[in-house]
Amino acid sequence: MKTKTELRNEIKEKIKRLDLAYCESASELICSRVMALEEYKKAKNVFCFVGTKGEPDTRTIIKDALESGKRVGTPLCVADGIMEVYEIHGFDDLRPGVFGILEPKPGLKLMEPDEIEFAVLPCVTCDHNGNRLGHGKGYYDRYLKRADFPTCMVCLEKLTSSEIPMNRFDKKADRVITDAE
């Protein structure tokens, strides 16, 4: 089995070769599948990351949630390995952060883990069993230890892997959604 670093590097090379049209159509399909989930439909408070290169574009989910009257929280890395979720009311509440990823602007309301009823999680790669490989800083694993809500991980099928190296700190997602049939 590959190490986490080897697998991350392999996926980063795959990301460089992804076709924009594929990414757009795959993101559209993934978002529609997430929005069709009962857990998503029932949730009044949703946590969703904002997709960046190599990840599904989640803006459709965020827009739908906001238009449906749901409270929407997006992640903000507040210290090394520490992430919090802040409520946004629209895309104007986001700005590019340290890694160029859109994140909540200062002054927004903190959304506590016990308020969240459903979460859409990112990954660098994952398998179809919910095992996830992130960027290696542990932000999501630490955050999810404090949480007890259904999670759905989204990934472009072309970036999934058959074997994900896991350790005791890694938290699995309840469900995985890709663009595969």
FIDREN-121000 format. One record per residue (C-alpha): residue number from 1; residue in three letters; chain; z, y, x. Coordinates in pm, 1 decimal. Example, Ala and Ser with C-alpha at 12.3 -4.5 7.8 and 13.67 -1.06 7.14 Angstrom:
2
atom nr->1 | rest->ALA | kette->A | Z->780.0 | Y->-450.0 | X->1230.0 .
atom nr->2 | rest->SER | kette->A | Z->714.0 | Y->-106.0 | X->1367.0 .
This chain:
181
atom nr->1 | rest->MET | kette->A | Z->0.0 | Y->0.0 | X->0.0 .
atom nr->2 | rest->LYS | kette->A | Z->-80.2 | Y->352.1 | X->118.1 .
atom nr->3 | rest->THR | kette->A | Z->196.3 | Y->596.8 | X->197.1 .
atom nr->4 | rest->LYS | kette->A | Z->245.7 | Y->894.7 | X->-32.7 .
atom nr->5 | rest->THR | kette->A | Z->96.0 | Y->1126.0 | X->231.6 .
atom nr->6 | rest->GLU | kette->A | Z->-210.6 | Y->905.5 | X->280.2 .
atom nr->7 | rest->LEU | kette->A | Z->-268.6 | Y->885.5 | X->-94.4 .
atom nr->8 | rest->ARG | kette->A | Z->-224.8 | Y->1264.0 | X->-139.4 .
atom nr->9 | rest->ASN | kette->A | Z->-479.6 | Y->1327.7 | X->138.2 .
atom nr->10 | rest->GLU | kette->A | Z->-725.3 | Y->1080.5 | X->-16.5 .
atom nr->11 | rest->ILE | kette->A | Z->-695.0 | Y->1249.0 | X->-357.6 .
atom nr->12 | rest->LYS | kette->A | Z->-736.9 | Y->1597.8 | X->-204.5 .
atom nr->13 | rest->GLU | kette->A | Z->-1069.9 | Y->1479.8 | X->-60.4 .
atom nr->14 | rest->LYS | kette->A | Z->-1174.2 | Y->1347.5 | X->-402.5 .
atom nr->15 | rest->ILE | kette->A | Z->-1081.8 | Y->1682.3 | X->-562.3 .
atom nr->16 | rest->LYS | kette->A | Z->-1321.3 | Y->1862.5 | X->-326.0 .
atom nr->17 | rest->ARG | kette->A | Z->-1607.4 | Y->1646.6 | X->-458.0 .
atom nr->18 | rest->LEU | kette->A | Z->-1531.0 | Y->1682.1 | X->-831.0 .
atom nr->19 | rest->ASP | kette->A | Z->-1811.7 | Y->1821.4 | X->-1043.5 .
atom nr->20 | rest->LEU | kette->A | Z->-1714.6 | Y->2130.2 | X->-1246.2 .
atom nr->21 | rest->ALA | kette->A | Z->-1892.0 | Y->2001.3 | X->-1559.4 .
atom nr->22 | rest->TYR | kette->A | Z->-1694.3 | Y->1674.0 | X->-1535.8 .
atom nr->23 | rest->CYS | kette->A | Z->-1365.5 | Y->1863.9 | X->-1496.0 .
atom nr->24 | rest->GLU | kette->A | Z->-1439.6 | Y->2080.7 | X->-1799.9 .
atom nr->25 | rest->SER | kette->A | Z->-1543.4 | Y->1794.1 | X->-2029.7 .
atom nr->26 | rest->ALA | kette->A | Z->-1257.1 | Y->1572.0 | X->-1908.1 .
atom nr->27 | rest->SER | kette->A | Z->-1005.1 | Y->1853.6 | X->-1965.0 .
atom nr->28 | rest->GLU | kette->A | Z->-1137.1 | Y->1909.3 | X->-2317.3 .
atom nr->29 | rest->LEU | kette->A | Z->-1100.2 | Y->1539.3 | X->-2401.2 .
atom nr->30 | rest->ILE | kette->A | Z->-753.5 | Y->1513.4 | X->-2243.5 .
atom nr->31 | rest->CYS | kette->A | Z->-628.6 | Y->1821.1 | X->-2430.9 .
atom nr->32 | rest->SER | kette->A | Z->-756.9 | Y->1690.6 | X->-2765.0 .
atom nr->33 | rest->ARG | kette->A | Z->-580.5 | Y->1358.6 | X->-2701.9 .
atom nr->34 | rest->VAL | kette->A | Z->-251.5 | Y->1531.5 | X->-2618.8 .
atom nr->35 | rest->MET | kette->A | Z->-274.6 | Y->1752.3 | X->-2928.6 .
atom nr->36 | rest->ALA | kette->A | Z->-333.3 | Y->1442.1 | X->-3143.2 .
atom nr->37 | rest->LEU | kette->A | Z->-4.9 | Y->1280.7 | X->-3032.6 .
atom nr->38 | rest->GLU | kette->A | Z->268.8 | Y->1262.8 | X->-3296.2 .
atom nr->39 | rest->GLU | kette->A | Z->530.3 | Y->1367.6 | X->-3038.0 .
atom nr->40 | rest->TYR | kette->A | Z->332.0 | Y->1684.6 | X->-2969.0 .
atom nr->41 | rest->LYS | kette->A | Z->267.2 | Y->1759.1 | X->-3336.3 .
atom nr->42 | rest->LYS | kette->A | Z->637.0 | Y->1721.4 | X->-3426.4 .
atom nr->43 | rest->ALA | kette->A | Z->772.6 | Y->1920.3 | X->-3131.2 .
atom nr->44 | rest->LYS | kette->A | Z->876.5 | Y->2278.5 | X->-3195.5 .
atom nr->45 | rest->ASN | kette->A | Z->951.7 | Y->2341.7 | X->-2825.7 .
atom nr->46 | rest->VAL | kette->A | Z->686.6 | Y->2229.8 | X->-2577.0 .
atom nr->47 | rest->PHE | kette->A | Z->689.1 | Y->2237.8 | X->-2197.7 .
atom nr->48 | rest->CYS | kette->A | Z->340.7 | Y->2244.5 | X->-2043.1 .
atom nr->49 | rest->PHE | kette->A | Z->226.8 | Y->2314.8 | X->-1689.1 .
atom nr->50 | rest->VAL | kette->A | Z->-71.4 | Y->2545.0 | X->-1633.1 .
atom nr->51 | rest->GLY | kette->A | Z->-350.5 | Y->2340.0 | X->-1475.5 .
atom nr->52 | rest->THR | kette->A | Z->-507.6 | Y->2430.6 | X->-1143.2 .
atom nr->53 | rest->LYS | kette->A | Z->-788.4 | Y->2281.7 | X->-930.3 .
atom nr->54 | rest->GLY | kette->A | Z->-782.0 | Y->1902.2 | X->-946.0 .
atom nr->55 | rest->GLU | kette->A | Z->-573.4 | Y->1901.0 | X->-1264.1 .
atom nr->56 | rest->PRO | kette->A | Z->-678.0 | Y->1909.2 | X->-1628.4 .
atom nr->57 | rest->ASP | kette->A | Z->-708.7 | Y->2263.5 | X->-1762.4 .
atom nr->58 | rest->THR | kette->A | Z->-416.3 | Y->2275.5 | X->-2005.9 .
atom nr->59 | rest->ARG | kette->A | Z->-484.3 | Y->2622.4 | X->-2148.8 .
atom nr->60 | rest->THR | kette->A | Z->-619.5 | Y->2462.7 | X->-2468.9 .
atom nr->61 | rest->ILE | kette->A | Z->-285.8 | Y->2286.3 | X->-2526.5 .
atom nr->62 | rest->ILE | kette->A | Z->-88.9 | Y->2603.2 | X->-2453.4 .
atom nr->63 | rest->LYS | kette->A | Z->-311.5 | Y->2811.5 | X->-2683.8 .
atom nr->64 | rest->ASP | kette->A | Z->-284.5 | Y->2553.2 | X->-2963.8 .
atom nr->65 | rest->ALA | kette->A | Z->93.3 | Y->2532.9 | X->-2928.6 .
atom nr->66 | rest->LEU | kette->A | Z->131.7 | Y->2910.6 | X->-2940.7 .
atom nr->67 | rest->GLU | kette->A | Z->-102.9 | Y->2942.3 | X->-3240.0 .
atom nr->68 | rest->SER | kette->A | Z->90.0 | Y->2663.3 | X->-3416.0 .
atom nr->69 | rest->GLY | kette->A | Z->413.5 | Y->2860.1 | X->-3383.3 .
atom nr->70 | rest->LYS | kette->A | Z->566.3 | Y->2635.4 | X->-3119.9 .
atom nr->71 | rest->ARG | kette->A | Z->783.3 | Y->2774.6 | X->-2842.0 .
atom nr->72 | rest->VAL | kette->A | Z->600.0 | Y->2715.7 | X->-2515.0 .
atom nr->73 | rest->GLY | kette->A | Z->763.9 | Y->2691.3 | X->-2177.2 .
atom nr->74 | rest->THR | kette->A | Z->587.5 | Y->2686.5 | X->-1840.6 .
atom nr->75 | rest->PRO | kette->A | Z->739.3 | Y->2598.1 | X->-1503.0 .
atom nr->76 | rest->LEU | kette->A | Z->858.9 | Y->2835.3 | X->-1233.6 .
atom nr->77 | rest->CYS | kette->A | Z->974.6 | Y->2719.6 | X->-890.1 .
atom nr->78 | rest->VAL | kette->A | Z->1289.5 | Y->2926.3 | X->-833.1 .
atom nr->79 | rest->ALA | kette->A | Z->1411.1 | Y->2773.0 | X->-503.3 .
atom nr->80 | rest->ASP | kette->A | Z->1310.6 | Y->2495.0 | X->-267.7 .
atom nr->81 | rest->GLY | kette->A | Z->1282.0 | Y->2184.9 | X->-488.2 .
atom nr->82 | rest->ILE | kette->A | Z->1425.2 | Y->2366.0 | X->-793.2 .
atom nr->83 | rest->MET | kette->A | Z->1215.8 | Y->2440.5 | X->-1099.8 .
atom nr->84 | rest->GLU | kette->A | Z->1304.8 | Y->2609.4 | X->-1429.0 .
atom nr->85 | rest->VAL | kette->A | Z->1105.5 | Y->2647.2 | X->-1750.2 .
atom nr->86 | rest->TYR | kette->A | Z->1049.5 | Y->2989.1 | X->-1907.5 .
atom nr->87 | rest->GLU | kette->A | Z->919.9 | Y->3067.0 | X->-2253.2 .
atom nr->88 | rest->ILE | kette->A | Z->585.1 | Y->3242.8 | X->-2270.1 .
atom nr->89 | rest->HIS | kette->A | Z->430.1 | Y->3415.3 | X->-2572.3 .
atom nr->90 | rest->GLY | kette->A | Z->75.5 | Y->3429.4 | X->-2439.0 .
atom nr->91 | rest->PHE | kette->A | Z->-132.1 | Y->3410.9 | X->-2123.3 .
atom nr->92 | rest->ASP | kette->A | Z->-38.1 | Y->3771.9 | X->-2041.4 .
atom nr->93 | rest->ASP | kette->A | Z->310.4 | Y->3637.0 | X->-1960.7 .
atom nr->94 | rest->LEU | kette->A | Z->165.3 | Y->3446.4 | X->-1662.2 .
atom nr->95 | rest->ARG | kette->A | Z->81.8 | Y->3562.3 | X->-1309.3 .
atom nr->96 | rest->PRO | kette->A | Z->-35.7 | Y->3386.8 | X->-990.6 .
atom nr->97 | rest->GLY | kette->A | Z->260.5 | Y->3247.3 | X->-798.5 .
atom nr->98 | rest->VAL | kette->A | Z->325.7 | Y->3142.3 | X->-439.9 .
atom nr->99 | rest->PHE | kette->A | Z->80.0 | Y->2850.5 | X->-449.1 .
atom nr->100 | rest->GLY | kette->A | Z->-174.3 | Y->3046.9 | X->-657.4 .
atom nr->101 | rest->ILE | kette->A | Z->-64.1 | Y->2855.4 | X->-967.5 .
atom nr->102 | rest->LEU | kette->A | Z->-9.3 | Y->3060.6 | X->-1282.8 .
atom nr->103 | rest->GLU | kette->A | Z->361.4 | Y->3090.9 | X->-1355.4 .
atom nr->104 | rest->PRO | kette->A | Z->585.4 | Y->3292.3 | X->-1588.0 .
atom nr->105 | rest->LYS | kette->A | Z->642.6 | Y->3659.1 | X->-1504.4 .
atom nr->106 | rest->PRO | kette->A | Z->999.5 | Y->3777.1 | X->-1435.1 .
atom nr->107 | rest->GLY | kette->A | Z->1218.2 | Y->3868.5 | X->-1731.4 .
atom nr->108 | rest->LEU | kette->A | Z->1115.4 | Y->3589.8 | X->-1969.2 .
atom nr->109 | rest->LYS | kette->A | Z->1367.7 | Y->3372.1 | X->-2153.4 .
atom nr->110 | rest->LEU | kette->A | Z->1485.7 | Y->3052.7 | X->-1984.8 .
atom nr->111 | rest->MET | kette->A | Z->1411.0 | Y->2738.2 | X->-2185.7 .
atom nr->112 | rest->GLU | kette->A | Z->1688.6 | Y->2485.3 | X->-2125.6 .
atom nr->113 | rest->PRO | kette->A | Z->1597.2 | Y->2116.6 | X->-2081.9 .
atom nr->114 | rest->ASP | kette->A | Z->1791.1 | Y->2022.4 | X->-2398.2 .
atom nr->115 | rest->GLU | kette->A | Z->1572.4 | Y->2260.5 | X->-2603.0 .
atom nr->116 | rest->ILE | kette->A | Z->1246.1 | Y->2093.0 | X->-2498.0 .
atom nr->117 | rest->GLU | kette->A | Z->1109.8 | Y->1830.9 | X->-2737.9 .
atom nr->118 | rest->PHE | kette->A | Z->788.8 | Y->1731.7 | X->-2557.2 .
atom nr->119 | rest->ALA | kette->A | Z->646.5 | Y->1787.8 | X->-2209.0 .
atom nr->120 | rest->VAL | kette->A | Z->299.9 | Y->1772.7 | X->-2055.2 .
atom nr->121 | rest->LEU | kette->A | Z->331.8 | Y->1686.2 | X->-1686.2 .
atom nr->122 | rest->PRO | kette->A | Z->91.9 | Y->1726.8 | X->-1393.2 .
atom nr->123 | rest->CYS | kette->A | Z->33.0 | Y->1498.7 | X->-1097.1 .
atom nr->124 | rest->VAL | kette->A | Z->-177.6 | Y->1471.7 | X->-785.8 .
atom nr->125 | rest->THR | kette->A | Z->-253.4 | Y->1116.8 | X->-896.3 .
atom nr->126 | rest->CYS | kette->A | Z->-97.8 | Y->853.5 | X->-1118.4 .
atom nr->127 | rest->ASP | kette->A | Z->-150.2 | Y->502.8 | X->-1244.3 .
atom nr->128 | rest->HIS | kette->A | Z->-184.6 | Y->402.4 | X->-1608.7 .
atom nr->129 | rest->ASN | kette->A | Z->179.2 | Y->286.4 | X->-1621.8 .
atom nr->130 | rest->GLY | kette->A | Z->328.1 | Y->634.7 | X->-1586.4 .
atom nr->131 | rest->ASN | kette->A | Z->397.1 | Y->624.7 | X->-1213.3 .
atom nr->132 | rest->ARG | kette->A | Z->330.7 | Y->968.1 | X->-1071.1 .
atom nr->133 | rest->LEU | kette->A | Z->259.9 | Y->1116.4 | X->-731.9 .
atom nr->134 | rest->GLY | kette->A | Z->321.5 | Y->1489.6 | X->-712.1 .
atom nr->135 | rest->HIS | kette->A | Z->285.4 | Y->1733.4 | X->-426.6 .
atom nr->136 | rest->GLY | kette->A | Z->594.5 | Y->1597.1 | X->-252.0 .
atom nr->137 | rest->LYS | kette->A | Z->849.3 | Y->1870.1 | X->-311.3 .
atom nr->138 | rest->GLY | kette->A | Z->1034.8 | Y->1686.3 | X->-590.7 .
atom nr->139 | rest->TYR | kette->A | Z->1034.9 | Y->1976.4 | X->-838.4 .
atom nr->140 | rest->TYR | kette->A | Z->943.4 | Y->1766.1 | X->-1141.4 .
atom nr->141 | rest->ASP | kette->A | Z->1155.7 | Y->1462.6 | X->-1046.9 .
atom nr->142 | rest->ARG | kette->A | Z->1465.8 | Y->1682.1 | X->-1009.9 .
atom nr->143 | rest->TYR | kette->A | Z->1393.1 | Y->1869.0 | X->-1332.8 .
atom nr->144 | rest->LEU | kette->A | Z->1327.4 | Y->1552.8 | X->-1534.3 .
atom nr->145 | rest->LYS | kette->A | Z->1663.5 | Y->1405.8 | X->-1425.9 .
atom nr->146 | rest->ARG | kette->A | Z->1823.2 | Y->1683.0 | X->-1633.4 .
atom nr->147 | rest->ALA | kette->A | Z->1601.7 | Y->1612.8 | X->-1933.1 .
atom nr->148 | rest->ASP | kette->A | Z->1572.2 | Y->1371.9 | X->-2221.6 .
atom nr->149 | rest->PHE | kette->A | Z->1245.3 | Y->1441.3 | X->-2400.1 .
atom nr->150 | rest->PRO | kette->A | Z->916.7 | Y->1250.7 | X->-2438.0 .
atom nr->151 | rest->THR | kette->A | Z->676.2 | Y->1311.7 | X->-2149.6 .
atom nr->152 | rest->CYS | kette->A | Z->301.9 | Y->1282.4 | X->-2128.6 .
atom nr->153 | rest->MET | kette->A | Z->129.3 | Y->1295.4 | X->-1792.0 .
atom nr->154 | rest->VAL | kette->A | Z->-231.1 | Y->1411.0 | X->-1782.7 .
atom nr->155 | rest->CYS | kette->A | Z->-476.1 | Y->1326.8 | X->-1505.3 .
atom nr->156 | rest->LEU | kette->A | Z->-850.3 | Y->1324.8 | X->-1453.3 .
atom nr->157 | rest->GLU | kette->A | Z->-951.5 | Y->957.2 | X->-1459.4 .
atom nr->158 | rest->LYS | kette->A | Z->-1146.2 | Y->998.8 | X->-1134.9 .
atom nr->159 | rest->LEU | kette->A | Z->-816.3 | Y->1090.4 | X->-964.6 .
atom nr->160 | rest->THR | kette->A | Z->-606.5 | Y->799.4 | X->-1091.0 .
atom nr->161 | rest->SER | kette->A | Z->-493.2 | Y->530.2 | X->-849.0 .
atom nr->162 | rest->SER | kette->A | Z->-415.8 | Y->164.3 | X->-897.2 .
atom nr->163 | rest->GLU | kette->A | Z->-99.8 | Y->171.1 | X->-683.1 .
atom nr->164 | rest->ILE | kette->A | Z->144.0 | Y->459.2 | X->-659.4 .
atom nr->165 | rest->PRO | kette->A | Z->416.5 | Y->437.0 | X->-393.1 .
atom nr->166 | rest->MET | kette->A | Z->743.6 | Y->500.3 | X->-578.4 .
atom nr->167 | rest->ASN | kette->A | Z->1103.7 | Y->543.3 | X->-470.4 .
atom nr->168 | rest->ARG | kette->A | Z->1432.3 | Y->549.1 | X->-660.7 .
atom nr->169 | rest->PHE | kette->A | Z->1411.6 | Y->928.5 | X->-717.9 .
atom nr->170 | rest->ASP | kette->A | Z->1067.8 | Y->917.7 | X->-879.8 .
atom nr->171 | rest->LYS | kette->A | Z->1063.1 | Y->955.2 | X->-1257.8 .
atom nr->172 | rest->LYS | kette->A | Z->792.6 | Y->781.7 | X->-1462.5 .
atom nr->173 | rest->ALA | kette->A | Z->614.2 | Y->951.6 | X->-1750.1 .
atom nr->174 | rest->ASP | kette->A | Z->641.9 | Y->793.8 | X->-2095.0 .
atom nr->175 | rest->ARG | kette->A | Z->267.1 | Y->810.3 | X->-2146.7 .
atom nr->176 | rest->VAL | kette->A | Z->-47.5 | Y->877.7 | X->-1943.7 .
atom nr->177 | rest->ILE | kette->A | Z->-355.8 | Y->1046.0 | X->-2084.7 .
atom nr->178 | rest->THR | kette->A | Z->-687.1 | Y->1060.2 | X->-1898.2 .
atom nr->179 | rest->ASP | kette->A | Z->-1047.9 | Y->1107.4 | X->-2001.3 .
atom nr->180 | rest->ALA | kette->A | Z->-1116.1 | Y->730.4 | X->-1981.3 .
atom nr->181 | rest->GLU | kette->A | Z->-1216.4 | Y->538.7 | X->-2290.5 .
